[in-house]
Amino acid sequence: MPPANRLTAAKVRTLQKPGRYADGNGLYLQVKGSKSGISKSWVFRYSKHKRAHTIGLGPLSIVSLAEARLAALEARKHLYHGKDPLEVKRQAHVVSDAPTFKEAATTYIDIHTPTWKNQKHGSQWTNTLTTYAFPVIGTTPVDQIERRHILRLLKPIWLDKAETAGRIRGRIEKILDWAAVEGYRDGDNPARWKGNLEHSLPRRRVSTQVVHHAALPWQDLPAFYQKLINQEGMAAIALRFTILTAARTSEVRLATSGEFVFGDANLWTIPKERMKAGKEHRVPLTQPAVDLAQTALSDNQYVFSPFPDKAMSENAMLALLKRMKVTGVTVHGFRSTFRDWAAENTATQREVIEACLAHNNPDQVEAAYLRSDMLEKRRVLMEEWSTFVISR
């Protein structure tokens, strides 16, 4: 049998990497990572009737290491006497103080809505849950929701409304995770896909392929850019600036003069409120990009707009492409052109290329340590990109 008491109070405090850390005798510290930070809680794992079970013992913020060991000891005593610790706990909470799923969902949405950049996101959560989840589990306390409930609501739509069903499952999983962290439920998450629902629901046929923004091959970009130089109007200036900075359409359209610093810095700082990732983004400007920005500068509210007090139309640059008879290409696709060029023609680190595109790092642990925005490395890459774009 593995040794017990392997964890210490100091180690418990410092652990940050998501995972389960064994203390021994079935007791584990469970560390989870999310956009809002790290959460830690205690779980007791045991086997009964040849099946693995998990029972929550509470969050670290409330239950200390010593208290968790006592709770695990109590659970082992129940097992010794032939009782199921999870069933004992359920019977002890016949009168549940846990919220219903609808109440938990409403609370979860209220908590996270301020952090969602797109306010429609909250409405989408509410609408899909109201339509598909609440009729089945809306009035059920979160500590009583089981796998069978999740399957009952997902099976009717799993194949016919595959994308919607996948989103609903993910949203339910997040709400039940929140309920567990808050101490309202124990055990594994019945809405989890990996190692759980994947065994009971058929693998969905991919009826629709992921549609990527149509991009111009990087080899064709210099020739296209030369044609673009000959186009008149603010849309042409904005599109040239968009290409040289690998920025998103909305970031360029809504740029204001206060975001630019010229001279030694040559920097465009986009505030977090306008970024998809919700984080401020600094864009190093090459001289051709600086020239375009300074050409566009006026007393107008937005730099790249012909109107005094409103932004350029979101379709203005796309309309320009159509007038140029450039088909099968989108404005957003030039970001993919940049990505392909950088990957195939430079030795630049992936992290630097992704930082130029203001992409979030999907590796939470790596992102936690990589706090620099690598501005100077990005400046070097954008200089290479600018030289390539105007090379013809």
N, C-alpha and C positions, 0 to 999 in steps of 0.2 A: 504494500500500500504506500502511495506517495506520502512524504512527510507532511504533517499539518503545520499550521501557523507560518506559512512561507512569506506572507506579506508583513510589512511593518507599517505603522502609522505614517512614517515619513515617506515611504515608497508610494503609499496610497495617495498621498497629497500630490506627488510630483508626476505620476503617470499621466500622459497626455495622448499617447497613440491609441486609437480605437481598437477594441478587442476585449477579450475576457482573460482575466488574470487569476489564476488559481491560488487559493490560500490553503487548500487541503480539505479533506472530508466533505467534498461537495460544495464548498463555499467559493464563490467567484466574485471579483469586482468587475463589473461590466462598464466599459468606457465607450461612449458613443460621441461621434463628432457630427456637427451640423453647421450651417451658416451662422447660427447664433452662438456657437461656441461648443465647449466640451461638457457633457453630463456624465455623472458617475452614479452607479447604483449597485446594490448587492443582490445576487441571485443565488439560490440553492438548487443544484442539479442532482437528480436522483433517477433511478430506474425502478419501475414497478410493472409487473406483468410483461416484461421484456420490452418495455417502451420507455424512452427517455422523457423526463418531465422537468420543467423549470418553474420555480416559484420565486417571486420577487420578495425581497426582504426590506425594501425601502431605499431611498436615495442616500448617498453619502452625506449630504448636507444635514440629514436628520439622524441617520443611523451610523454610529461610529464602528470602527473595526471590531472592538470588543463586543459591542451589542450585536453586531452581525454574527459573530462566532457563537454567541449564546442562542440566537435565533436558529442558526444552523444546527446546533446541538439539540434544540427542542424538536426540530424537524426529524433528526435522526432517531430520537426517542419514539416518535410516532411510527416511524418505519419499523423499528424494533418490535413494537407492539402490534404490527400488522395493519396500521392505519396509513392512509394516503395523506401526506401533509397538506396537499392542495385542497383535498376534500374537507379536511379538518378546518382549514382556514375559511373555506366557503361557508361551512355550517356555522362558523363563529360570526359570520357577517350576513346572516339571513336578512336582517334589515340593513340594506346597503345605503351608505351615504354617498355612493358614487353617482355622478350625474348621468343622465341618459345620453345616448350617443348624440342626439340632436343638440342637447345642451353643451356637450363637450365640443361638438363641431362648431357651434356658434361661438363659443369662447375661443377656440383655436383660431378661427377666422378673424375675430376681433383683435386678437393679439398680433397676428401677422399681417393684417391688411396695411398698417402704416409702413411696413417694410417692403411691400410689393410695389414696384415702380408703376406697373400698369394697374390702375384701380379696377379695371374690368376683371382682373384675376379673381378678386374676392367674389364678384357676382357669378363668375363661372363655377367656382367652388360651390357656392350656395345653390345655384340652379341644378347642377348635376346631382348633388347629394339629396336635394329635395325631391327630384324626380325618381331617382333609383335607390338611394340608400335609406332615407327616412321611412318610406312605407314598410320596409322590412325590419330595420333595427333602430329606427328613430326613438322609440319609447323604451328601448332596452338599456338598462344600466350598463355602462362600459365594462364593468367587472364581470358581466355575465355574457358578453359577446363571445361566441365560439366560432370555430372554423366552419361549422355547418351553416351558421348564419351568413357568413361571407359567401359561401358557395351558392346559397339559395338566391342571393341577389345578383351574383355575377353570371351564373350559368345561362339565364335567358338572353343575355346580351353579349356574351363573351365572343361569339363568332360574328353575329350580325352587326354589332356596333363595337368592333374590336378596339378602336382608338379610345372611344368614350369609356369602355369597360376598363381598359388599362389605367386610364387617368383616375377613375373612381377607386380602383383598388389601391393605387398609390396614395390617394388622399385619405382613405380610411386607415391605411397603415400609419400615416403620419399622425392622425388624430389619436389613434390607439397608443402610439409611442408616447405622445404627450400625456395621455391619461396614465400610462405606466410610470413615467418620470414624476408625475404629480402624486403618485401613491394611490391612484384609484383602481388599478388592476394589477394582477400578477401574471406570471407565466409568459410564454412566447406570444408573439403578435400573430393572431390568426389570419391577418391579411398579408403576411409576408409571402413573397413569391418564392424566393430561393429556398429549396429544401422543404417547401410546404405546399402552397397551392399549385406549383408547377407539376406536382404529381397527380393532381385531381382535375385539372383543366387541360383541354387539348391545346397543343401548340397551334397558334393561329396562323393561317395562311397569310402571307404578305400580299394583300390585295392591291395595295397602292405603294409604290416605291417612294422613298424619301425624295422629295423634289428639291434639288439644290438650285441656287441662283445661277442662271446661265452665265458663264464667264468666257471672256475672250482669251484664247490661248496666249500665253506670255510671249511667244515668238512673234505674234502679230501686233503687239501693243505699240512698239515704236512707230510703225507705219500709221496706225490709227491715231496716235497722239499728234502726229504731224498734220493730219487732216483736221483734227480738232482745233489746232492752233488757228486755222483759217476760218473757224466759225466765229460769228459775232454774237454779242449779247452776254448777259450775266450768267445764263445757264451754262454756257461754254466755259467761262472762267471758273465757275463753281465745280464743274465736272473735272477740269484739269487739276484743280486744287484737291478734289476728292481722290483722284488717282494718285497724285504725288504723296498724299498723307495716308493712304489706305484707310481712310475714315469711312464711317457710315453716312448715308445720305442725310439723316436727321441731324447728325452732329455738325455737318457743314451748313445746312440750311438755317439752323438756329444759332449759329456762331455770332457773338457780339464783339465789338471792338475791345472791350475790357478784358477779353480772354487772351489777347495777343501781347507779347512782349518782343520787340525787335531789337536789333543791335547785337551785342555779344551773346545774348541768350537765344534769340530767335526761337521762341517757344509759344505754343498754343496750349493753354490749359483749359480743358473742358470740365466744368463742374460736375460733381457726382449726380446731381439731379437730372442731368441730360445723358448720362451713360447707362447703357443696358445693364452693366454689372453693378451699378449704384456706387461706383468709386471714382474719385477724381482721376482724370487721365491727362498726362502731359505728353504733348506731341512735339518732337523736335522738328523744326522747319528747315528744309534746305533753301538755298537762295532762290531757286525758281518758285517754290511755294511762298516764300516771303514776298516776292515780286507780285504774285497773283493776289495775295491778301491785301497788299498795300494799294494795288490797282483798284480793288473792289471797295476799299474803305471810303466811307462818306458819312454824312450826318444821319443816314438811315438807321433804324433800330437794329437791323440785322445786316451783317457785313455783306453776305452774298445774296442780296435781294434788290430788285429794281424799285421796290415800293418803300415809301417812307416809314410806315408803321406796321408792316406785316411781313412775314417770311415768304420766301419764294415757294411756289407750289411744290408739293412733294413729288409731283410727276414731271416737273419742268425738265430735269436732266434726262429722264427717260424719253420725253417727247423730243428732245434734241437728238437722241440716238435714232429715233424713228425718222426724223427729217433728214438725217445723214444716211438713211437707208441701211443702218446697221441692225441686222436681225439676229435673234437668238442670243442676245446679250442684255443683261440688266446692269444697272448702276452698282448694285451691291456685289455683283459678280466680279468687279475689279478687285475686290478684296481677295477673292479666290485666286485671281490672276497673280496678285502680289505673293500670296502664300505659295503657289506652285513655283513661281520664279525663284523665290528665296530658298526653297527646299532643293531645287535642282541646280542652282547656279552659285550658291554660296555655302560656306562651311559654318554658317551661323547656327548657334544653339537653338533648339526648338523653343525653349522658354523665351528667348529674345524675340523670335518671330511672332509667337503668340502674344507677347506683350505689346508689340507694334499694333496688333489687331485688337488690343484691349479685351482679350479673351480671359475668362476666369480659369484658373488652374484647377482641373478636376481632382487632382491629388491634394486632399486637405492637409495632409501632413507636410508634403513638400511646400505647399502654399504658406503654411505657418512659419516655415524657416526662410522662405524666399520673400523677404519683405521689401527689397529694393525693386524699383520699377525699371532698373537697368537703362536709364535714360541715355547715358553716353554710348553704350553698346548699340542701342537702337538708333542713335544719331548716325553712327558709322554705317549701319545697314541702310538707313533711309537715304544717305548720300549715294550709296551704290545703286539703289533703286532709282533715284532721280536721274543719275547719269545714264542708266539703261533706258529709261523711258524716253528721254529726249535725245537719244544717241543717233537717230536717223537724220 
